[in-house]
Amino acid sequence: MEVPILDNHLHLDPAGAGVNAILEFQRAGGTHIILSHKPYNQATIKKAVDYKKAYEITLGLADNVRNMTEIKVFVTLGPYPVELVHLAKKMPIDSAKEILKSGMELAGEYVKSGAAIALGEIGRPHFEVPAEIIVASNEILSYGLELAHELDCAVVLHTESTTPEVCKELATLADRAKLPRERVVKHYSPPLITHDTNSGLFPSVLASEKNISEAVRLGTRFMMETDFLDDPKRPGAVLGVKTVPKRTFKLLNEHILTEEDVFTIHQENPKRVYGIDFEI
């Protein structure tokens, strides 16, 4: 029986392996990917209109996958949080903030058109930054959450290291925006898959052997990701593109996961979170 295998969060790059990486994923048994926008050297963000070119690169990479593989690809678009740090070095932070908000609005237009399924990855820098950057980042994030509520779509969050305390704070922001917590995907998550550890956010667990072994011990309310960067300078980072199918089939063959579990993790969960057609 064929089973769905989704990598819930990976990237491609015009200078990277691109379609060849996804062909590796396909040969390993993968069936679906969610391609997340990232910064590109070919489209540095200096002003709001630059997001158009940047997003079109991501959408073009997705079209390449559709045209040259059998993989079903979905796209998330949004202003990468670290862009605020770079812009704030060159202009007043309020001006930088407005550029990212404009990028959020443009991403929302792509969601409206059906070209993207969610806003993401958006959020906060993952490293220590000045307090004013955190305040501005939270304002931009809240704006994105409110926009997602209006669009009835999910958001994919990039933040500092995921802890129960961070999840609780993010859940509070979602509540204020009236966005269901389950539609807030915590990218690069450790195996915090129970409500008391993730406050109802939906974890996208980084698919290391340790993380997934712990996650499946606790249940099936999670998705799996590699955060594959497709960076020619860092081949295989963060995790190799074949990791999710290899990890899943190993657990299935060892009878640690059942076929029903696999369908839950790789099909039913993303259908519920993103509200998309996810048939194999």
C-alpha positions as CSV (number, residue, x, y, z in Angstrom):
1,M,0.0,0.0,0.0
2,E,1.3,3.4,-0.9
3,V,1.6,5.8,1.9
4,P,2.0,9.6,1.9
5,I,5.3,11.0,2.9
6,L,5.5,14.8,3.5
7,D,8.5,16.9,4.3
8,N,6.6,19.7,6.0
9,H,9.4,22.3,5.7
10,L,12.2,22.5,3.3
11,H,13.9,25.1,1.0
12,L,15.3,25.2,-2.5
13,D,17.8,27.6,-3.9
14,P,18.5,28.8,-7.4
15,A,22.2,28.1,-6.8
16,G,21.5,24.7,-5.1
17,A,20.6,21.2,-6.2
18,G,17.0,22.3,-6.8
19,V,14.9,19.7,-8.6
20,N,17.7,17.1,-8.3
21,A,17.3,17.2,-4.5
22,I,13.6,16.6,-4.8
23,L,14.2,13.7,-7.2
24,E,16.3,12.2,-4.4
25,F,13.4,12.7,-2.0
26,Q,11.1,11.0,-4.5
27,R,13.4,8.0,-5.0
28,A,13.5,7.6,-1.2
29,G,9.6,7.3,-1.2
30,G,8.6,11.0,-0.6
31,T,5.3,12.1,-2.1
32,H,4.7,15.7,-0.9
33,I,6.7,18.8,0.2
34,I,5.9,22.1,1.6
35,L,8.4,24.5,0.1
36,S,9.1,27.5,2.4
37,H,10.3,30.8,1.2
38,K,13.8,31.9,2.3
39,P,16.1,34.8,1.5
40,Y,18.0,34.6,-1.8
41,N,21.2,36.2,-2.9
42,Q,19.4,36.9,-6.2
43,A,16.8,39.1,-4.5
44,T,18.1,41.1,-1.6
45,I,15.3,42.9,0.3
46,K,16.0,46.7,0.3
47,K,12.5,48.0,-0.1
48,A,9.0,46.6,-0.1
49,V,8.7,46.0,-3.9
50,D,11.7,43.6,-3.7
51,Y,9.4,41.0,-2.1
52,K,7.7,40.5,-5.5
53,K,10.9,39.2,-7.1
54,A,11.9,37.2,-4.0
55,Y,8.5,35.4,-3.8
56,E,8.5,34.7,-7.6
57,I,11.8,32.9,-7.1
58,T,10.2,30.5,-4.6
59,L,7.1,30.0,-6.8
60,G,9.4,29.4,-9.8
61,L,11.3,26.7,-7.9
62,A,8.0,25.1,-7.0
63,D,6.9,25.1,-10.6
64,N,10.2,23.4,-11.5
65,V,9.4,20.6,-9.1
66,R,5.9,20.2,-10.5
67,N,7.2,20.1,-14.0
68,M,10.1,17.7,-13.5
69,T,9.0,15.3,-10.6
70,E,6.0,13.4,-9.4
71,I,6.1,15.3,-6.1
72,K,3.1,17.3,-5.0
73,V,4.4,20.7,-3.8
74,F,2.8,23.4,-1.7
75,V,4.3,26.8,-1.0
76,T,4.5,29.1,2.0
77,L,5.5,32.7,1.6
78,G,6.4,35.4,4.1
79,P,9.1,37.9,5.1
80,Y,11.9,36.1,6.8
81,P,12.3,37.6,10.3
82,V,16.1,38.2,10.1
83,E,15.5,40.6,7.3
84,L,14.4,43.1,9.9
85,V,17.8,43.0,11.5
86,H,19.6,43.7,8.2
87,L,17.2,46.5,7.3
88,A,17.4,48.2,10.7
89,K,21.1,48.7,10.2
90,K,20.4,50.9,7.2
91,M,17.2,52.8,8.1
92,P,15.0,53.7,11.1
93,I,13.4,50.6,12.6
94,D,9.9,51.9,11.9
95,S,10.8,52.1,8.2
96,A,12.2,48.6,8.3
97,K,9.1,47.3,10.0
98,E,6.8,48.7,7.3
99,I,8.8,46.9,4.6
100,L,8.3,43.6,6.3
101,K,4.6,44.3,6.9
102,S,4.3,45.1,3.2
103,G,6.0,41.8,2.5
104,M,3.4,40.1,4.7
105,E,0.6,41.7,2.8
106,L,2.0,40.6,-0.6
107,A,2.3,37.1,0.8
108,G,-1.3,37.3,1.7
109,E,-2.2,38.1,-1.8
110,Y,-0.5,34.9,-3.0
111,V,-2.5,33.0,-0.4
112,K,-5.7,34.6,-1.7
113,S,-4.8,33.5,-5.2
114,G,-4.1,30.0,-4.2
115,A,-0.4,30.2,-5.1
116,A,0.6,29.8,-1.4
117,I,-1.1,27.9,1.4
118,A,0.2,29.7,4.4
119,L,2.2,32.7,5.6
120,G,5.7,31.6,6.5
121,E,8.2,31.4,7.7
122,I,7.5,34.5,9.8
123,G,8.3,35.3,13.4
124,R,11.4,36.5,15.3
125,P,15.2,36.2,14.9
126,H,16.6,32.9,16.3
127,F,19.6,34.7,17.9
128,E,20.0,37.4,20.5
129,V,19.0,40.8,19.2
130,P,18.4,44.2,20.8
131,A,15.1,44.7,22.6
132,E,13.8,47.1,19.9
133,I,14.2,44.3,17.3
134,I,12.2,41.9,19.5
135,V,9.4,44.5,20.0
136,A,9.3,45.3,16.3
137,S,9.4,41.6,15.4
138,N,6.5,40.8,17.7
139,E,4.5,43.6,16.1
140,I,5.2,42.2,12.6
141,L,4.4,38.7,13.8
142,S,1.1,39.9,15.3
143,Y,0.2,41.6,12.1
144,G,0.9,38.3,10.2
145,L,-1.3,36.4,12.7
146,E,-4.1,38.9,12.2
147,L,-3.8,38.7,8.5
148,A,-3.9,34.8,8.6
149,H,-7.1,35.1,10.6
150,E,-8.6,37.3,7.9
151,L,-7.4,34.9,5.2
152,D,-8.4,31.8,7.1
153,C,-4.9,30.3,6.6
154,A,-2.1,28.8,8.7
155,V,1.2,30.5,9.6
156,V,4.6,28.9,9.9
157,L,6.7,30.3,12.7
158,H,10.5,30.8,12.9
159,T,11.6,31.9,16.3
160,E,14.2,31.4,19.0
161,S,14.6,27.8,20.4
162,T,11.2,26.2,21.0
163,T,10.4,25.7,24.7
164,P,7.0,25.3,26.5
165,E,7.4,28.9,27.6
166,V,7.9,30.2,24.1
167,C,5.0,28.2,22.9
168,K,2.8,29.7,25.6
169,E,3.8,33.2,24.6
170,L,3.2,32.5,20.9
171,A,-0.2,30.9,21.7
172,T,-1.2,34.1,23.5
173,L,-0.3,36.1,20.4
174,A,-2.4,33.8,18.3
175,D,-5.4,34.2,20.7
176,R,-5.2,38.0,20.4
177,A,-5.3,37.7,16.7
178,K,-8.2,35.2,16.9
179,L,-6.2,32.6,14.9
180,P,-6.8,29.1,16.1
181,R,-3.7,27.8,17.8
182,E,-3.8,24.6,15.8
183,R,-3.2,26.7,12.6
184,V,0.1,28.0,14.1
185,V,2.9,25.7,12.9
186,K,6.0,25.8,15.0
187,H,8.8,25.1,12.6
188,Y,12.0,23.5,13.7
189,S,10.3,22.1,16.8
190,P,11.7,19.5,19.2
191,P,9.3,16.7,20.2
192,L,7.0,19.0,22.1
193,I,3.8,17.3,20.8
194,T,1.5,17.4,23.9
195,H,-0.8,20.3,24.8
196,D,1.0,20.9,28.1
197,T,4.3,21.4,26.3
198,N,3.1,23.3,23.1
199,S,0.0,25.1,24.3
200,G,-2.0,23.8,21.4
201,L,0.4,25.0,18.6
202,F,1.1,22.5,15.9
203,P,4.7,21.1,16.0
204,S,6.7,20.5,12.9
205,V,9.4,18.3,14.4
206,L,12.9,18.4,13.0
207,A,13.3,14.8,11.9
208,S,16.4,13.8,13.7
209,E,16.4,10.2,14.9
210,K,16.2,11.3,18.5
211,N,13.4,13.8,18.0
212,I,11.2,11.5,16.0
213,S,11.7,8.5,18.3
214,E,10.5,10.7,21.2
215,A,7.7,12.2,19.2
216,V,6.2,8.8,18.2
217,R,6.5,7.6,21.8
218,L,4.2,10.5,22.7
219,G,1.6,10.3,19.9
220,T,1.0,11.4,16.3
221,R,0.0,15.0,16.6
222,F,3.0,16.4,14.7
223,M,4.4,16.8,11.3
224,M,8.0,16.0,10.2
225,E,10.5,18.3,8.5
226,T,14.2,18.5,7.4
227,D,14.5,22.3,7.1
228,F,16.8,21.3,4.1
229,L,18.5,24.5,3.0
230,D,19.7,23.5,-0.5
231,D,22.9,25.6,0.3
232,P,25.8,24.5,-1.9
233,K,28.2,25.7,0.8
234,R,26.5,23.4,3.4
235,P,25.4,20.2,1.6
236,G,22.8,18.3,3.6
237,A,22.1,21.1,6.0
238,V,20.0,21.2,8.1
239,L,19.0,17.6,7.5
240,G,19.4,15.7,4.2
241,V,16.5,15.7,1.9
242,K,15.9,11.9,2.1
243,T,15.6,12.0,5.9
244,V,11.9,12.1,6.3
245,P,11.0,9.2,4.1
246,K,13.9,7.1,5.4
247,R,12.9,7.8,9.0
248,T,9.3,7.1,8.4
249,F,9.8,3.8,6.5
250,K,12.3,2.6,9.2
251,L,9.7,3.1,11.9
252,L,7.0,1.5,9.8
253,N,9.1,-1.5,9.0
254,E,10.0,-1.9,12.7
255,H,6.3,-1.8,13.5
256,I,6.8,1.3,15.7
257,L,4.5,3.2,13.4
258,T,1.4,1.7,11.8
259,E,0.1,2.6,8.4
260,E,-2.7,4.5,10.1
261,D,-0.1,6.5,12.1
262,V,1.8,7.4,8.9
263,F,-1.4,8.6,7.3
264,T,-2.2,10.7,10.4
265,I,1.2,12.3,10.5
266,H,1.8,12.8,6.8
267,Q,-1.8,13.4,5.5
268,E,-4.5,14.0,8.1
269,N,-2.5,16.4,10.2
270,P,-1.5,18.7,7.3
271,K,-5.0,18.6,5.8
272,R,-6.3,19.8,9.1
273,V,-3.7,22.4,9.7
274,Y,-3.5,23.9,6.2
275,G,-6.9,23.1,4.9
276,I,-5.6,21.6,1.7
277,D,-6.3,18.7,-0.6
278,F,-3.6,16.2,0.5
279,E,-4.5,13.0,-1.3
280,I,-1.8,10.7,-2.7
